[in-house]
Amino acid sequence: MRNTLYKNVDHVALVVNNIERAADFYRDIFQLGLIMGLSYPPDGVHTNLVFSLGPQNELELMGPLGDRGFIVDFLKKHGQGVHHLAIEVTDIEQATARLEQNGIRIFGRTDFKGMRFTFLHPASTLRVGMQLMQRKPQKQSFNPLIRGLDHIALRVSAPDSGRDFFLRCLGAEHIAKGKDHLLNCTYEHYMVGNTRFDLLYNFAGPSPAALTDGLHHLGVKVDDLPAAVRQFREFEIEPLVQWSDAKSVFLPPNKMYGCLWRVLQG
């Protein structure tokens, strides 16, 4: 039985150097609807805004405010890219306690605008920034191109550590194992609430992302993949030919603010 503590990945947070420029880009190329305009959180060191990423998911952009703070530090160390995944839970106290009991490091908690957050240390979450969140019911979001997250793919060099995290720590459901012929690697699919996570390992060749442990790519669904590709090309974003076929395309991370996107016919 699927663990009912977890609902889905609420949002993906992307760190960028220039939030206004990145916001214009993502709004136009993915035709995203704005949910929350430019905001200035109380920490005083970053700004953010939020787009719809389908009816159940959101994309948060985070930019630096000034020359100090955690966003500046992240950019210096990692460059632009995904900062964290926020997993919505039904009971944040119970979910946090269960993760602590299973050895996951917790390094902070906060409440903000009716939302409650628990921050998980990346050393405990396969080198991927993650947080738990609990919020009041929200209105559904939508947009005409992206229909939501299809999956989130994590690359691991030690598959056993990945299985341990999903099965023992999160209580996820293992649903499939096979070969990804485009990426030339082995995959395992896990369900965390309504969100699918893929473990990728045993790469037999090059990859569109660096072969380091951590987040590999974000998969999103569209109704009409050829039309989406035409849209991308209008913005001079050419899919990576080596890793594209009739069912999915990868968009180059150097053109997408450090994030590797896999766009799938859904």
Secondary structure as GFF3:
##gff-version 3
##sequence-region A 1 266
A	DSSP	beta_strand	6	15	.	.	.	ID=ss1
A	DSSP	alpha_helix	19	30	.	.	.	ID=ss2
A	DSSP	beta_strand	34	39	.	.	.	ID=ss3
A	DSSP	beta_strand	46	52	.	.	.	ID=ss4
A	DSSP	beta_strand	58	64	.	.	.	ID=ss5
A	DSSP	alpha_helix	70	78	.	.	.	ID=ss6
A	DSSP	beta_strand	81	89	.	.	.	ID=ss7
A	DSSP	alpha_helix	92	101	.	.	.	ID=ss8
A	DSSP	beta_strand	106	112	.	.	.	ID=ss9
A	DSSP	beta_strand	115	120	.	.	.	ID=ss10
A	DSSP	three_ten_helix	122	124	.	.	.	ID=ss11
A	DSSP	beta_strand	130	134	.	.	.	ID=ss12
A	DSSP	beta_strand	146	155	.	.	.	ID=ss13
A	DSSP	alpha_helix	159	163	.	.	.	ID=ss14
A	DSSP	pi_helix	164	169	.	.	.	ID=ss15
A	DSSP	beta_strand	173	180	.	.	.	ID=ss16
A	DSSP	beta_strand	185	192	.	.	.	ID=ss17
A	DSSP	beta_strand	195	201	.	.	.	ID=ss18
A	DSSP	beta_strand	214	222	.	.	.	ID=ss19
A	DSSP	alpha_helix	225	234	.	.	.	ID=ss20
A	DSSP	three_ten_helix	241	243	.	.	.	ID=ss21
A	DSSP	beta_strand	248	251	.	.	.	ID=ss22
A	DSSP	three_ten_helix	253	255	.	.	.	ID=ss23
A	DSSP	beta_strand	261	265	.	.	.	ID=ss24
###
